[in-house]
Amino acid sequence: MMKSICVFLVFYLMTFATSAQSPPKQPIDMESFMERLFPVQDEEIDYESIYEALFQLYLNPIDINKADAEVLQSTYLLSTLQVSSLINYRNTLGPLLSLYELQAVPEFDLQTIESLMPFITLGGSGLRSKKFWDRVKEEEQAYLLFRHQRTWQTRRGYTPADTSRNGIVSSRYLGDPNTIYLRFRIQHARDFSMGVTLEKDAGEQFIWDRKTARYGFNFLSAHFTRYYVGKWKTISLGDYQASFGQGLIFGAGYSLGKGAETVPTVRRSSIGIMPYTAALEFGFFRGIGVTRQFRNWQGTLITSHAARDGRISATLDSLESSRIFISSFNQSGLHRTPSELSTKNQFQETNLGGNAQFSHPSGRFQLGANSLFTRFDRPWVRTPQLYNRFEFAGQSNLVSSLYFNYNWKNFFLFGESAISQSGGTGTVLGFVSSLSKQVDFSLLWRKYDKDFHSFYSSGFSENTRPINEQGVYLGIQIRPEKRWKINAYYDYFNFPWLRYRVYAPSKGYEWLARFSYQPTRNLIAFIQIREEQKDRNLPDSGEPSLPYLVHPVNKINGMLSLETHLSKDFFIRSRILTSRLKIGENPTYGWMVLQDVQYGQNRWRLTGRIALFDAETYDNRLYAFENNVLWTFSIPAFFGQGMRYYLLGQYQLTSKLTAYFRFSRTSYTDREVISSGLQTIDGPNQTDTSLMIRYFLR
């Protein structure tokens, strides 16, 4: 009875509400969403894989009536207090009858509901009553994507080869400067997904050569995934990823880490098995992955066998027999020169893993275990260096872990502890909490031994991998009143053993503060400051008697942003970015000023930017998020002096066909040569274009 009264009141109020009070389900602005999660840019972050993984969550919305606390947290849109409130509402009044009923959930406001809408659904669509192949034939989300990208200035790698004085012919790229990407995809949320991805990078040959596994395109990826087939939650064939626990074993190839969303992004989510749809040529499984549901339990089995890129070396032992081993991995995915091509598919990697997970019926508690065994067909022998003394070496590795998630009142506690075959351990413990309606807080502690080895991990870390690190992260979000929001974090870390280019145990810290002001729905302003200090080897002094000296390097970045919708169709954004780097007593500086304009109607949209930058050194480089063609992620770095501008156009030719075109140009005033090596451009300008065509088959 109480449930019926509540729903009646919600719909009664909606009848007399203005249009602004109804939470319309509009497509999410993925660019804004990604930028909110990743304001701290770094060229070492795998942005493409992150973008693809989050986009898959968007394409497969969560059933709001079935999602437990852990799944709800994975959207990064709800506070712990809101998650608890929604679960209590469902437990007290039963399943939601309409998405509009979210307005009746305590702690939910219209802004939260509008942000959440693209990621949630309410039950099934009714298509399940039809046979599987009939559903596939009728599915509207079936499309083809074609993308072409090119730099129009001639790089050195495409010029005729020359010969040195000793008769050695210089290396050049084997292919043309065109990047070509092709994708076919057909899917229905929480039902099925199948597709093929093909890519040829700039400089690679478009050739059919079975010896080097090049079949026209250099990279080929395919997947077939079914969801909820009887008691089988997921069945995936082909290329896929997995995410369980805090990512110490199965990290789905991406890590959110530190950003302007200082509270929710410190924890990972047990998303499970997902189809792999990115074009990166590493970090995924190729084989069969299945998840089966047993009431409150689920079990996952992962099998994979794939060729990987690497440098193969050989030595002769005392009996003059040859020993072949892996000396290095190649994770660039580039095969442009004979040297790069010689690394393609040089060894085989086999993976066998699993997950077991228990979820309490209340949706507040999860307990799970992970294990992954990896074997290479050849041993991996590194070039011995003092800093890599404890890195993985050998032919196989086994890593296992236990993890938990527990939602207690306004606290969401989580953790995972893993041990690898070497005996090294890795542990993450933390919590996210809503201390009040105005304050959210997060804390995370991690410790990774110098000999902890996990190949598919994305655990929270300052390093690119969770190894040789200890640290504590504190994050807070304060909403003193509706128009203001303050986000801040502080992270202290230390590295007990040596690292690449840091030849001593080292330490550092990082903090960020962002003050946001939104007086109206269409006007947002913020100022952001970030400081980072880490130890680094000082340049060689030329005195051989002195060892490498390690010295702290301090870097401060600032950003001032103002963006507004002048009308429904007209949007502008203005930003100022600054950087200061201090090594010893000689600081260097950098700045960038940019202006964005966007205007669109029903069938077309134009987005443009013009920017000026001046950064003294490469360490002063400034990262600026850029809009790009659909499903393409761009955060370039700028240093030196110059101007950057681009124009992005989108036009819907028919109901099935949409075209995107982007023109961008960087003009430097402090140089006559851009880049180095085979990427060298003789001249101060670099011009790039991107063309994408999307065609819906139905």
Secondary structure by P-SEA (a helix, b strand, c coil): caaaaaaaaaaaaaaaccccccccccccaaaaaaaaaccccccccaaaaaaaaaaaaaaccccccccccccccccccccaaaaaaaaaaaaacccccccccccccccccaaaaaaacccccccccccccccaaaaaaaccccbbbbbbbbbcccccccccccccccbbbbbbbccccbbbbbbbbbbcccccccbbbbbcccccccccccccccccccbbbbbbbbcccccccbbbcccbbbbcccccccccccccccccccccccccccccbbbbcccccccccccbbbbbbcccbbbbbbbbbbbbbbbbbbbbccccbbbbbbcccccccccccaaaaaacccbbbbbbcbbbbbbccccccccbbbbbbbbbcbbbbccccccccccccccbbbbbbcccccccccbbbccccccccccbbbbbbbccccccccbbbbbbbbbbccccccccccccccccccccccbbbbbbcccccccbbbbbbbbbbbbcccccccccccccbbbbbbbbbbcccccccbbbbbbbbbbbbccccccccccbbbbbbbbbbbbbbbbbcccccbbbbbbbbbbbbbcccccccccccbbbbbbbccccccccccccccccccccbbbbbbbccccbbbbbbbcccccccbbbbbbcccccbbbbbbbbbbbbccccccccccccccccbbbbbbbbbbbbcc
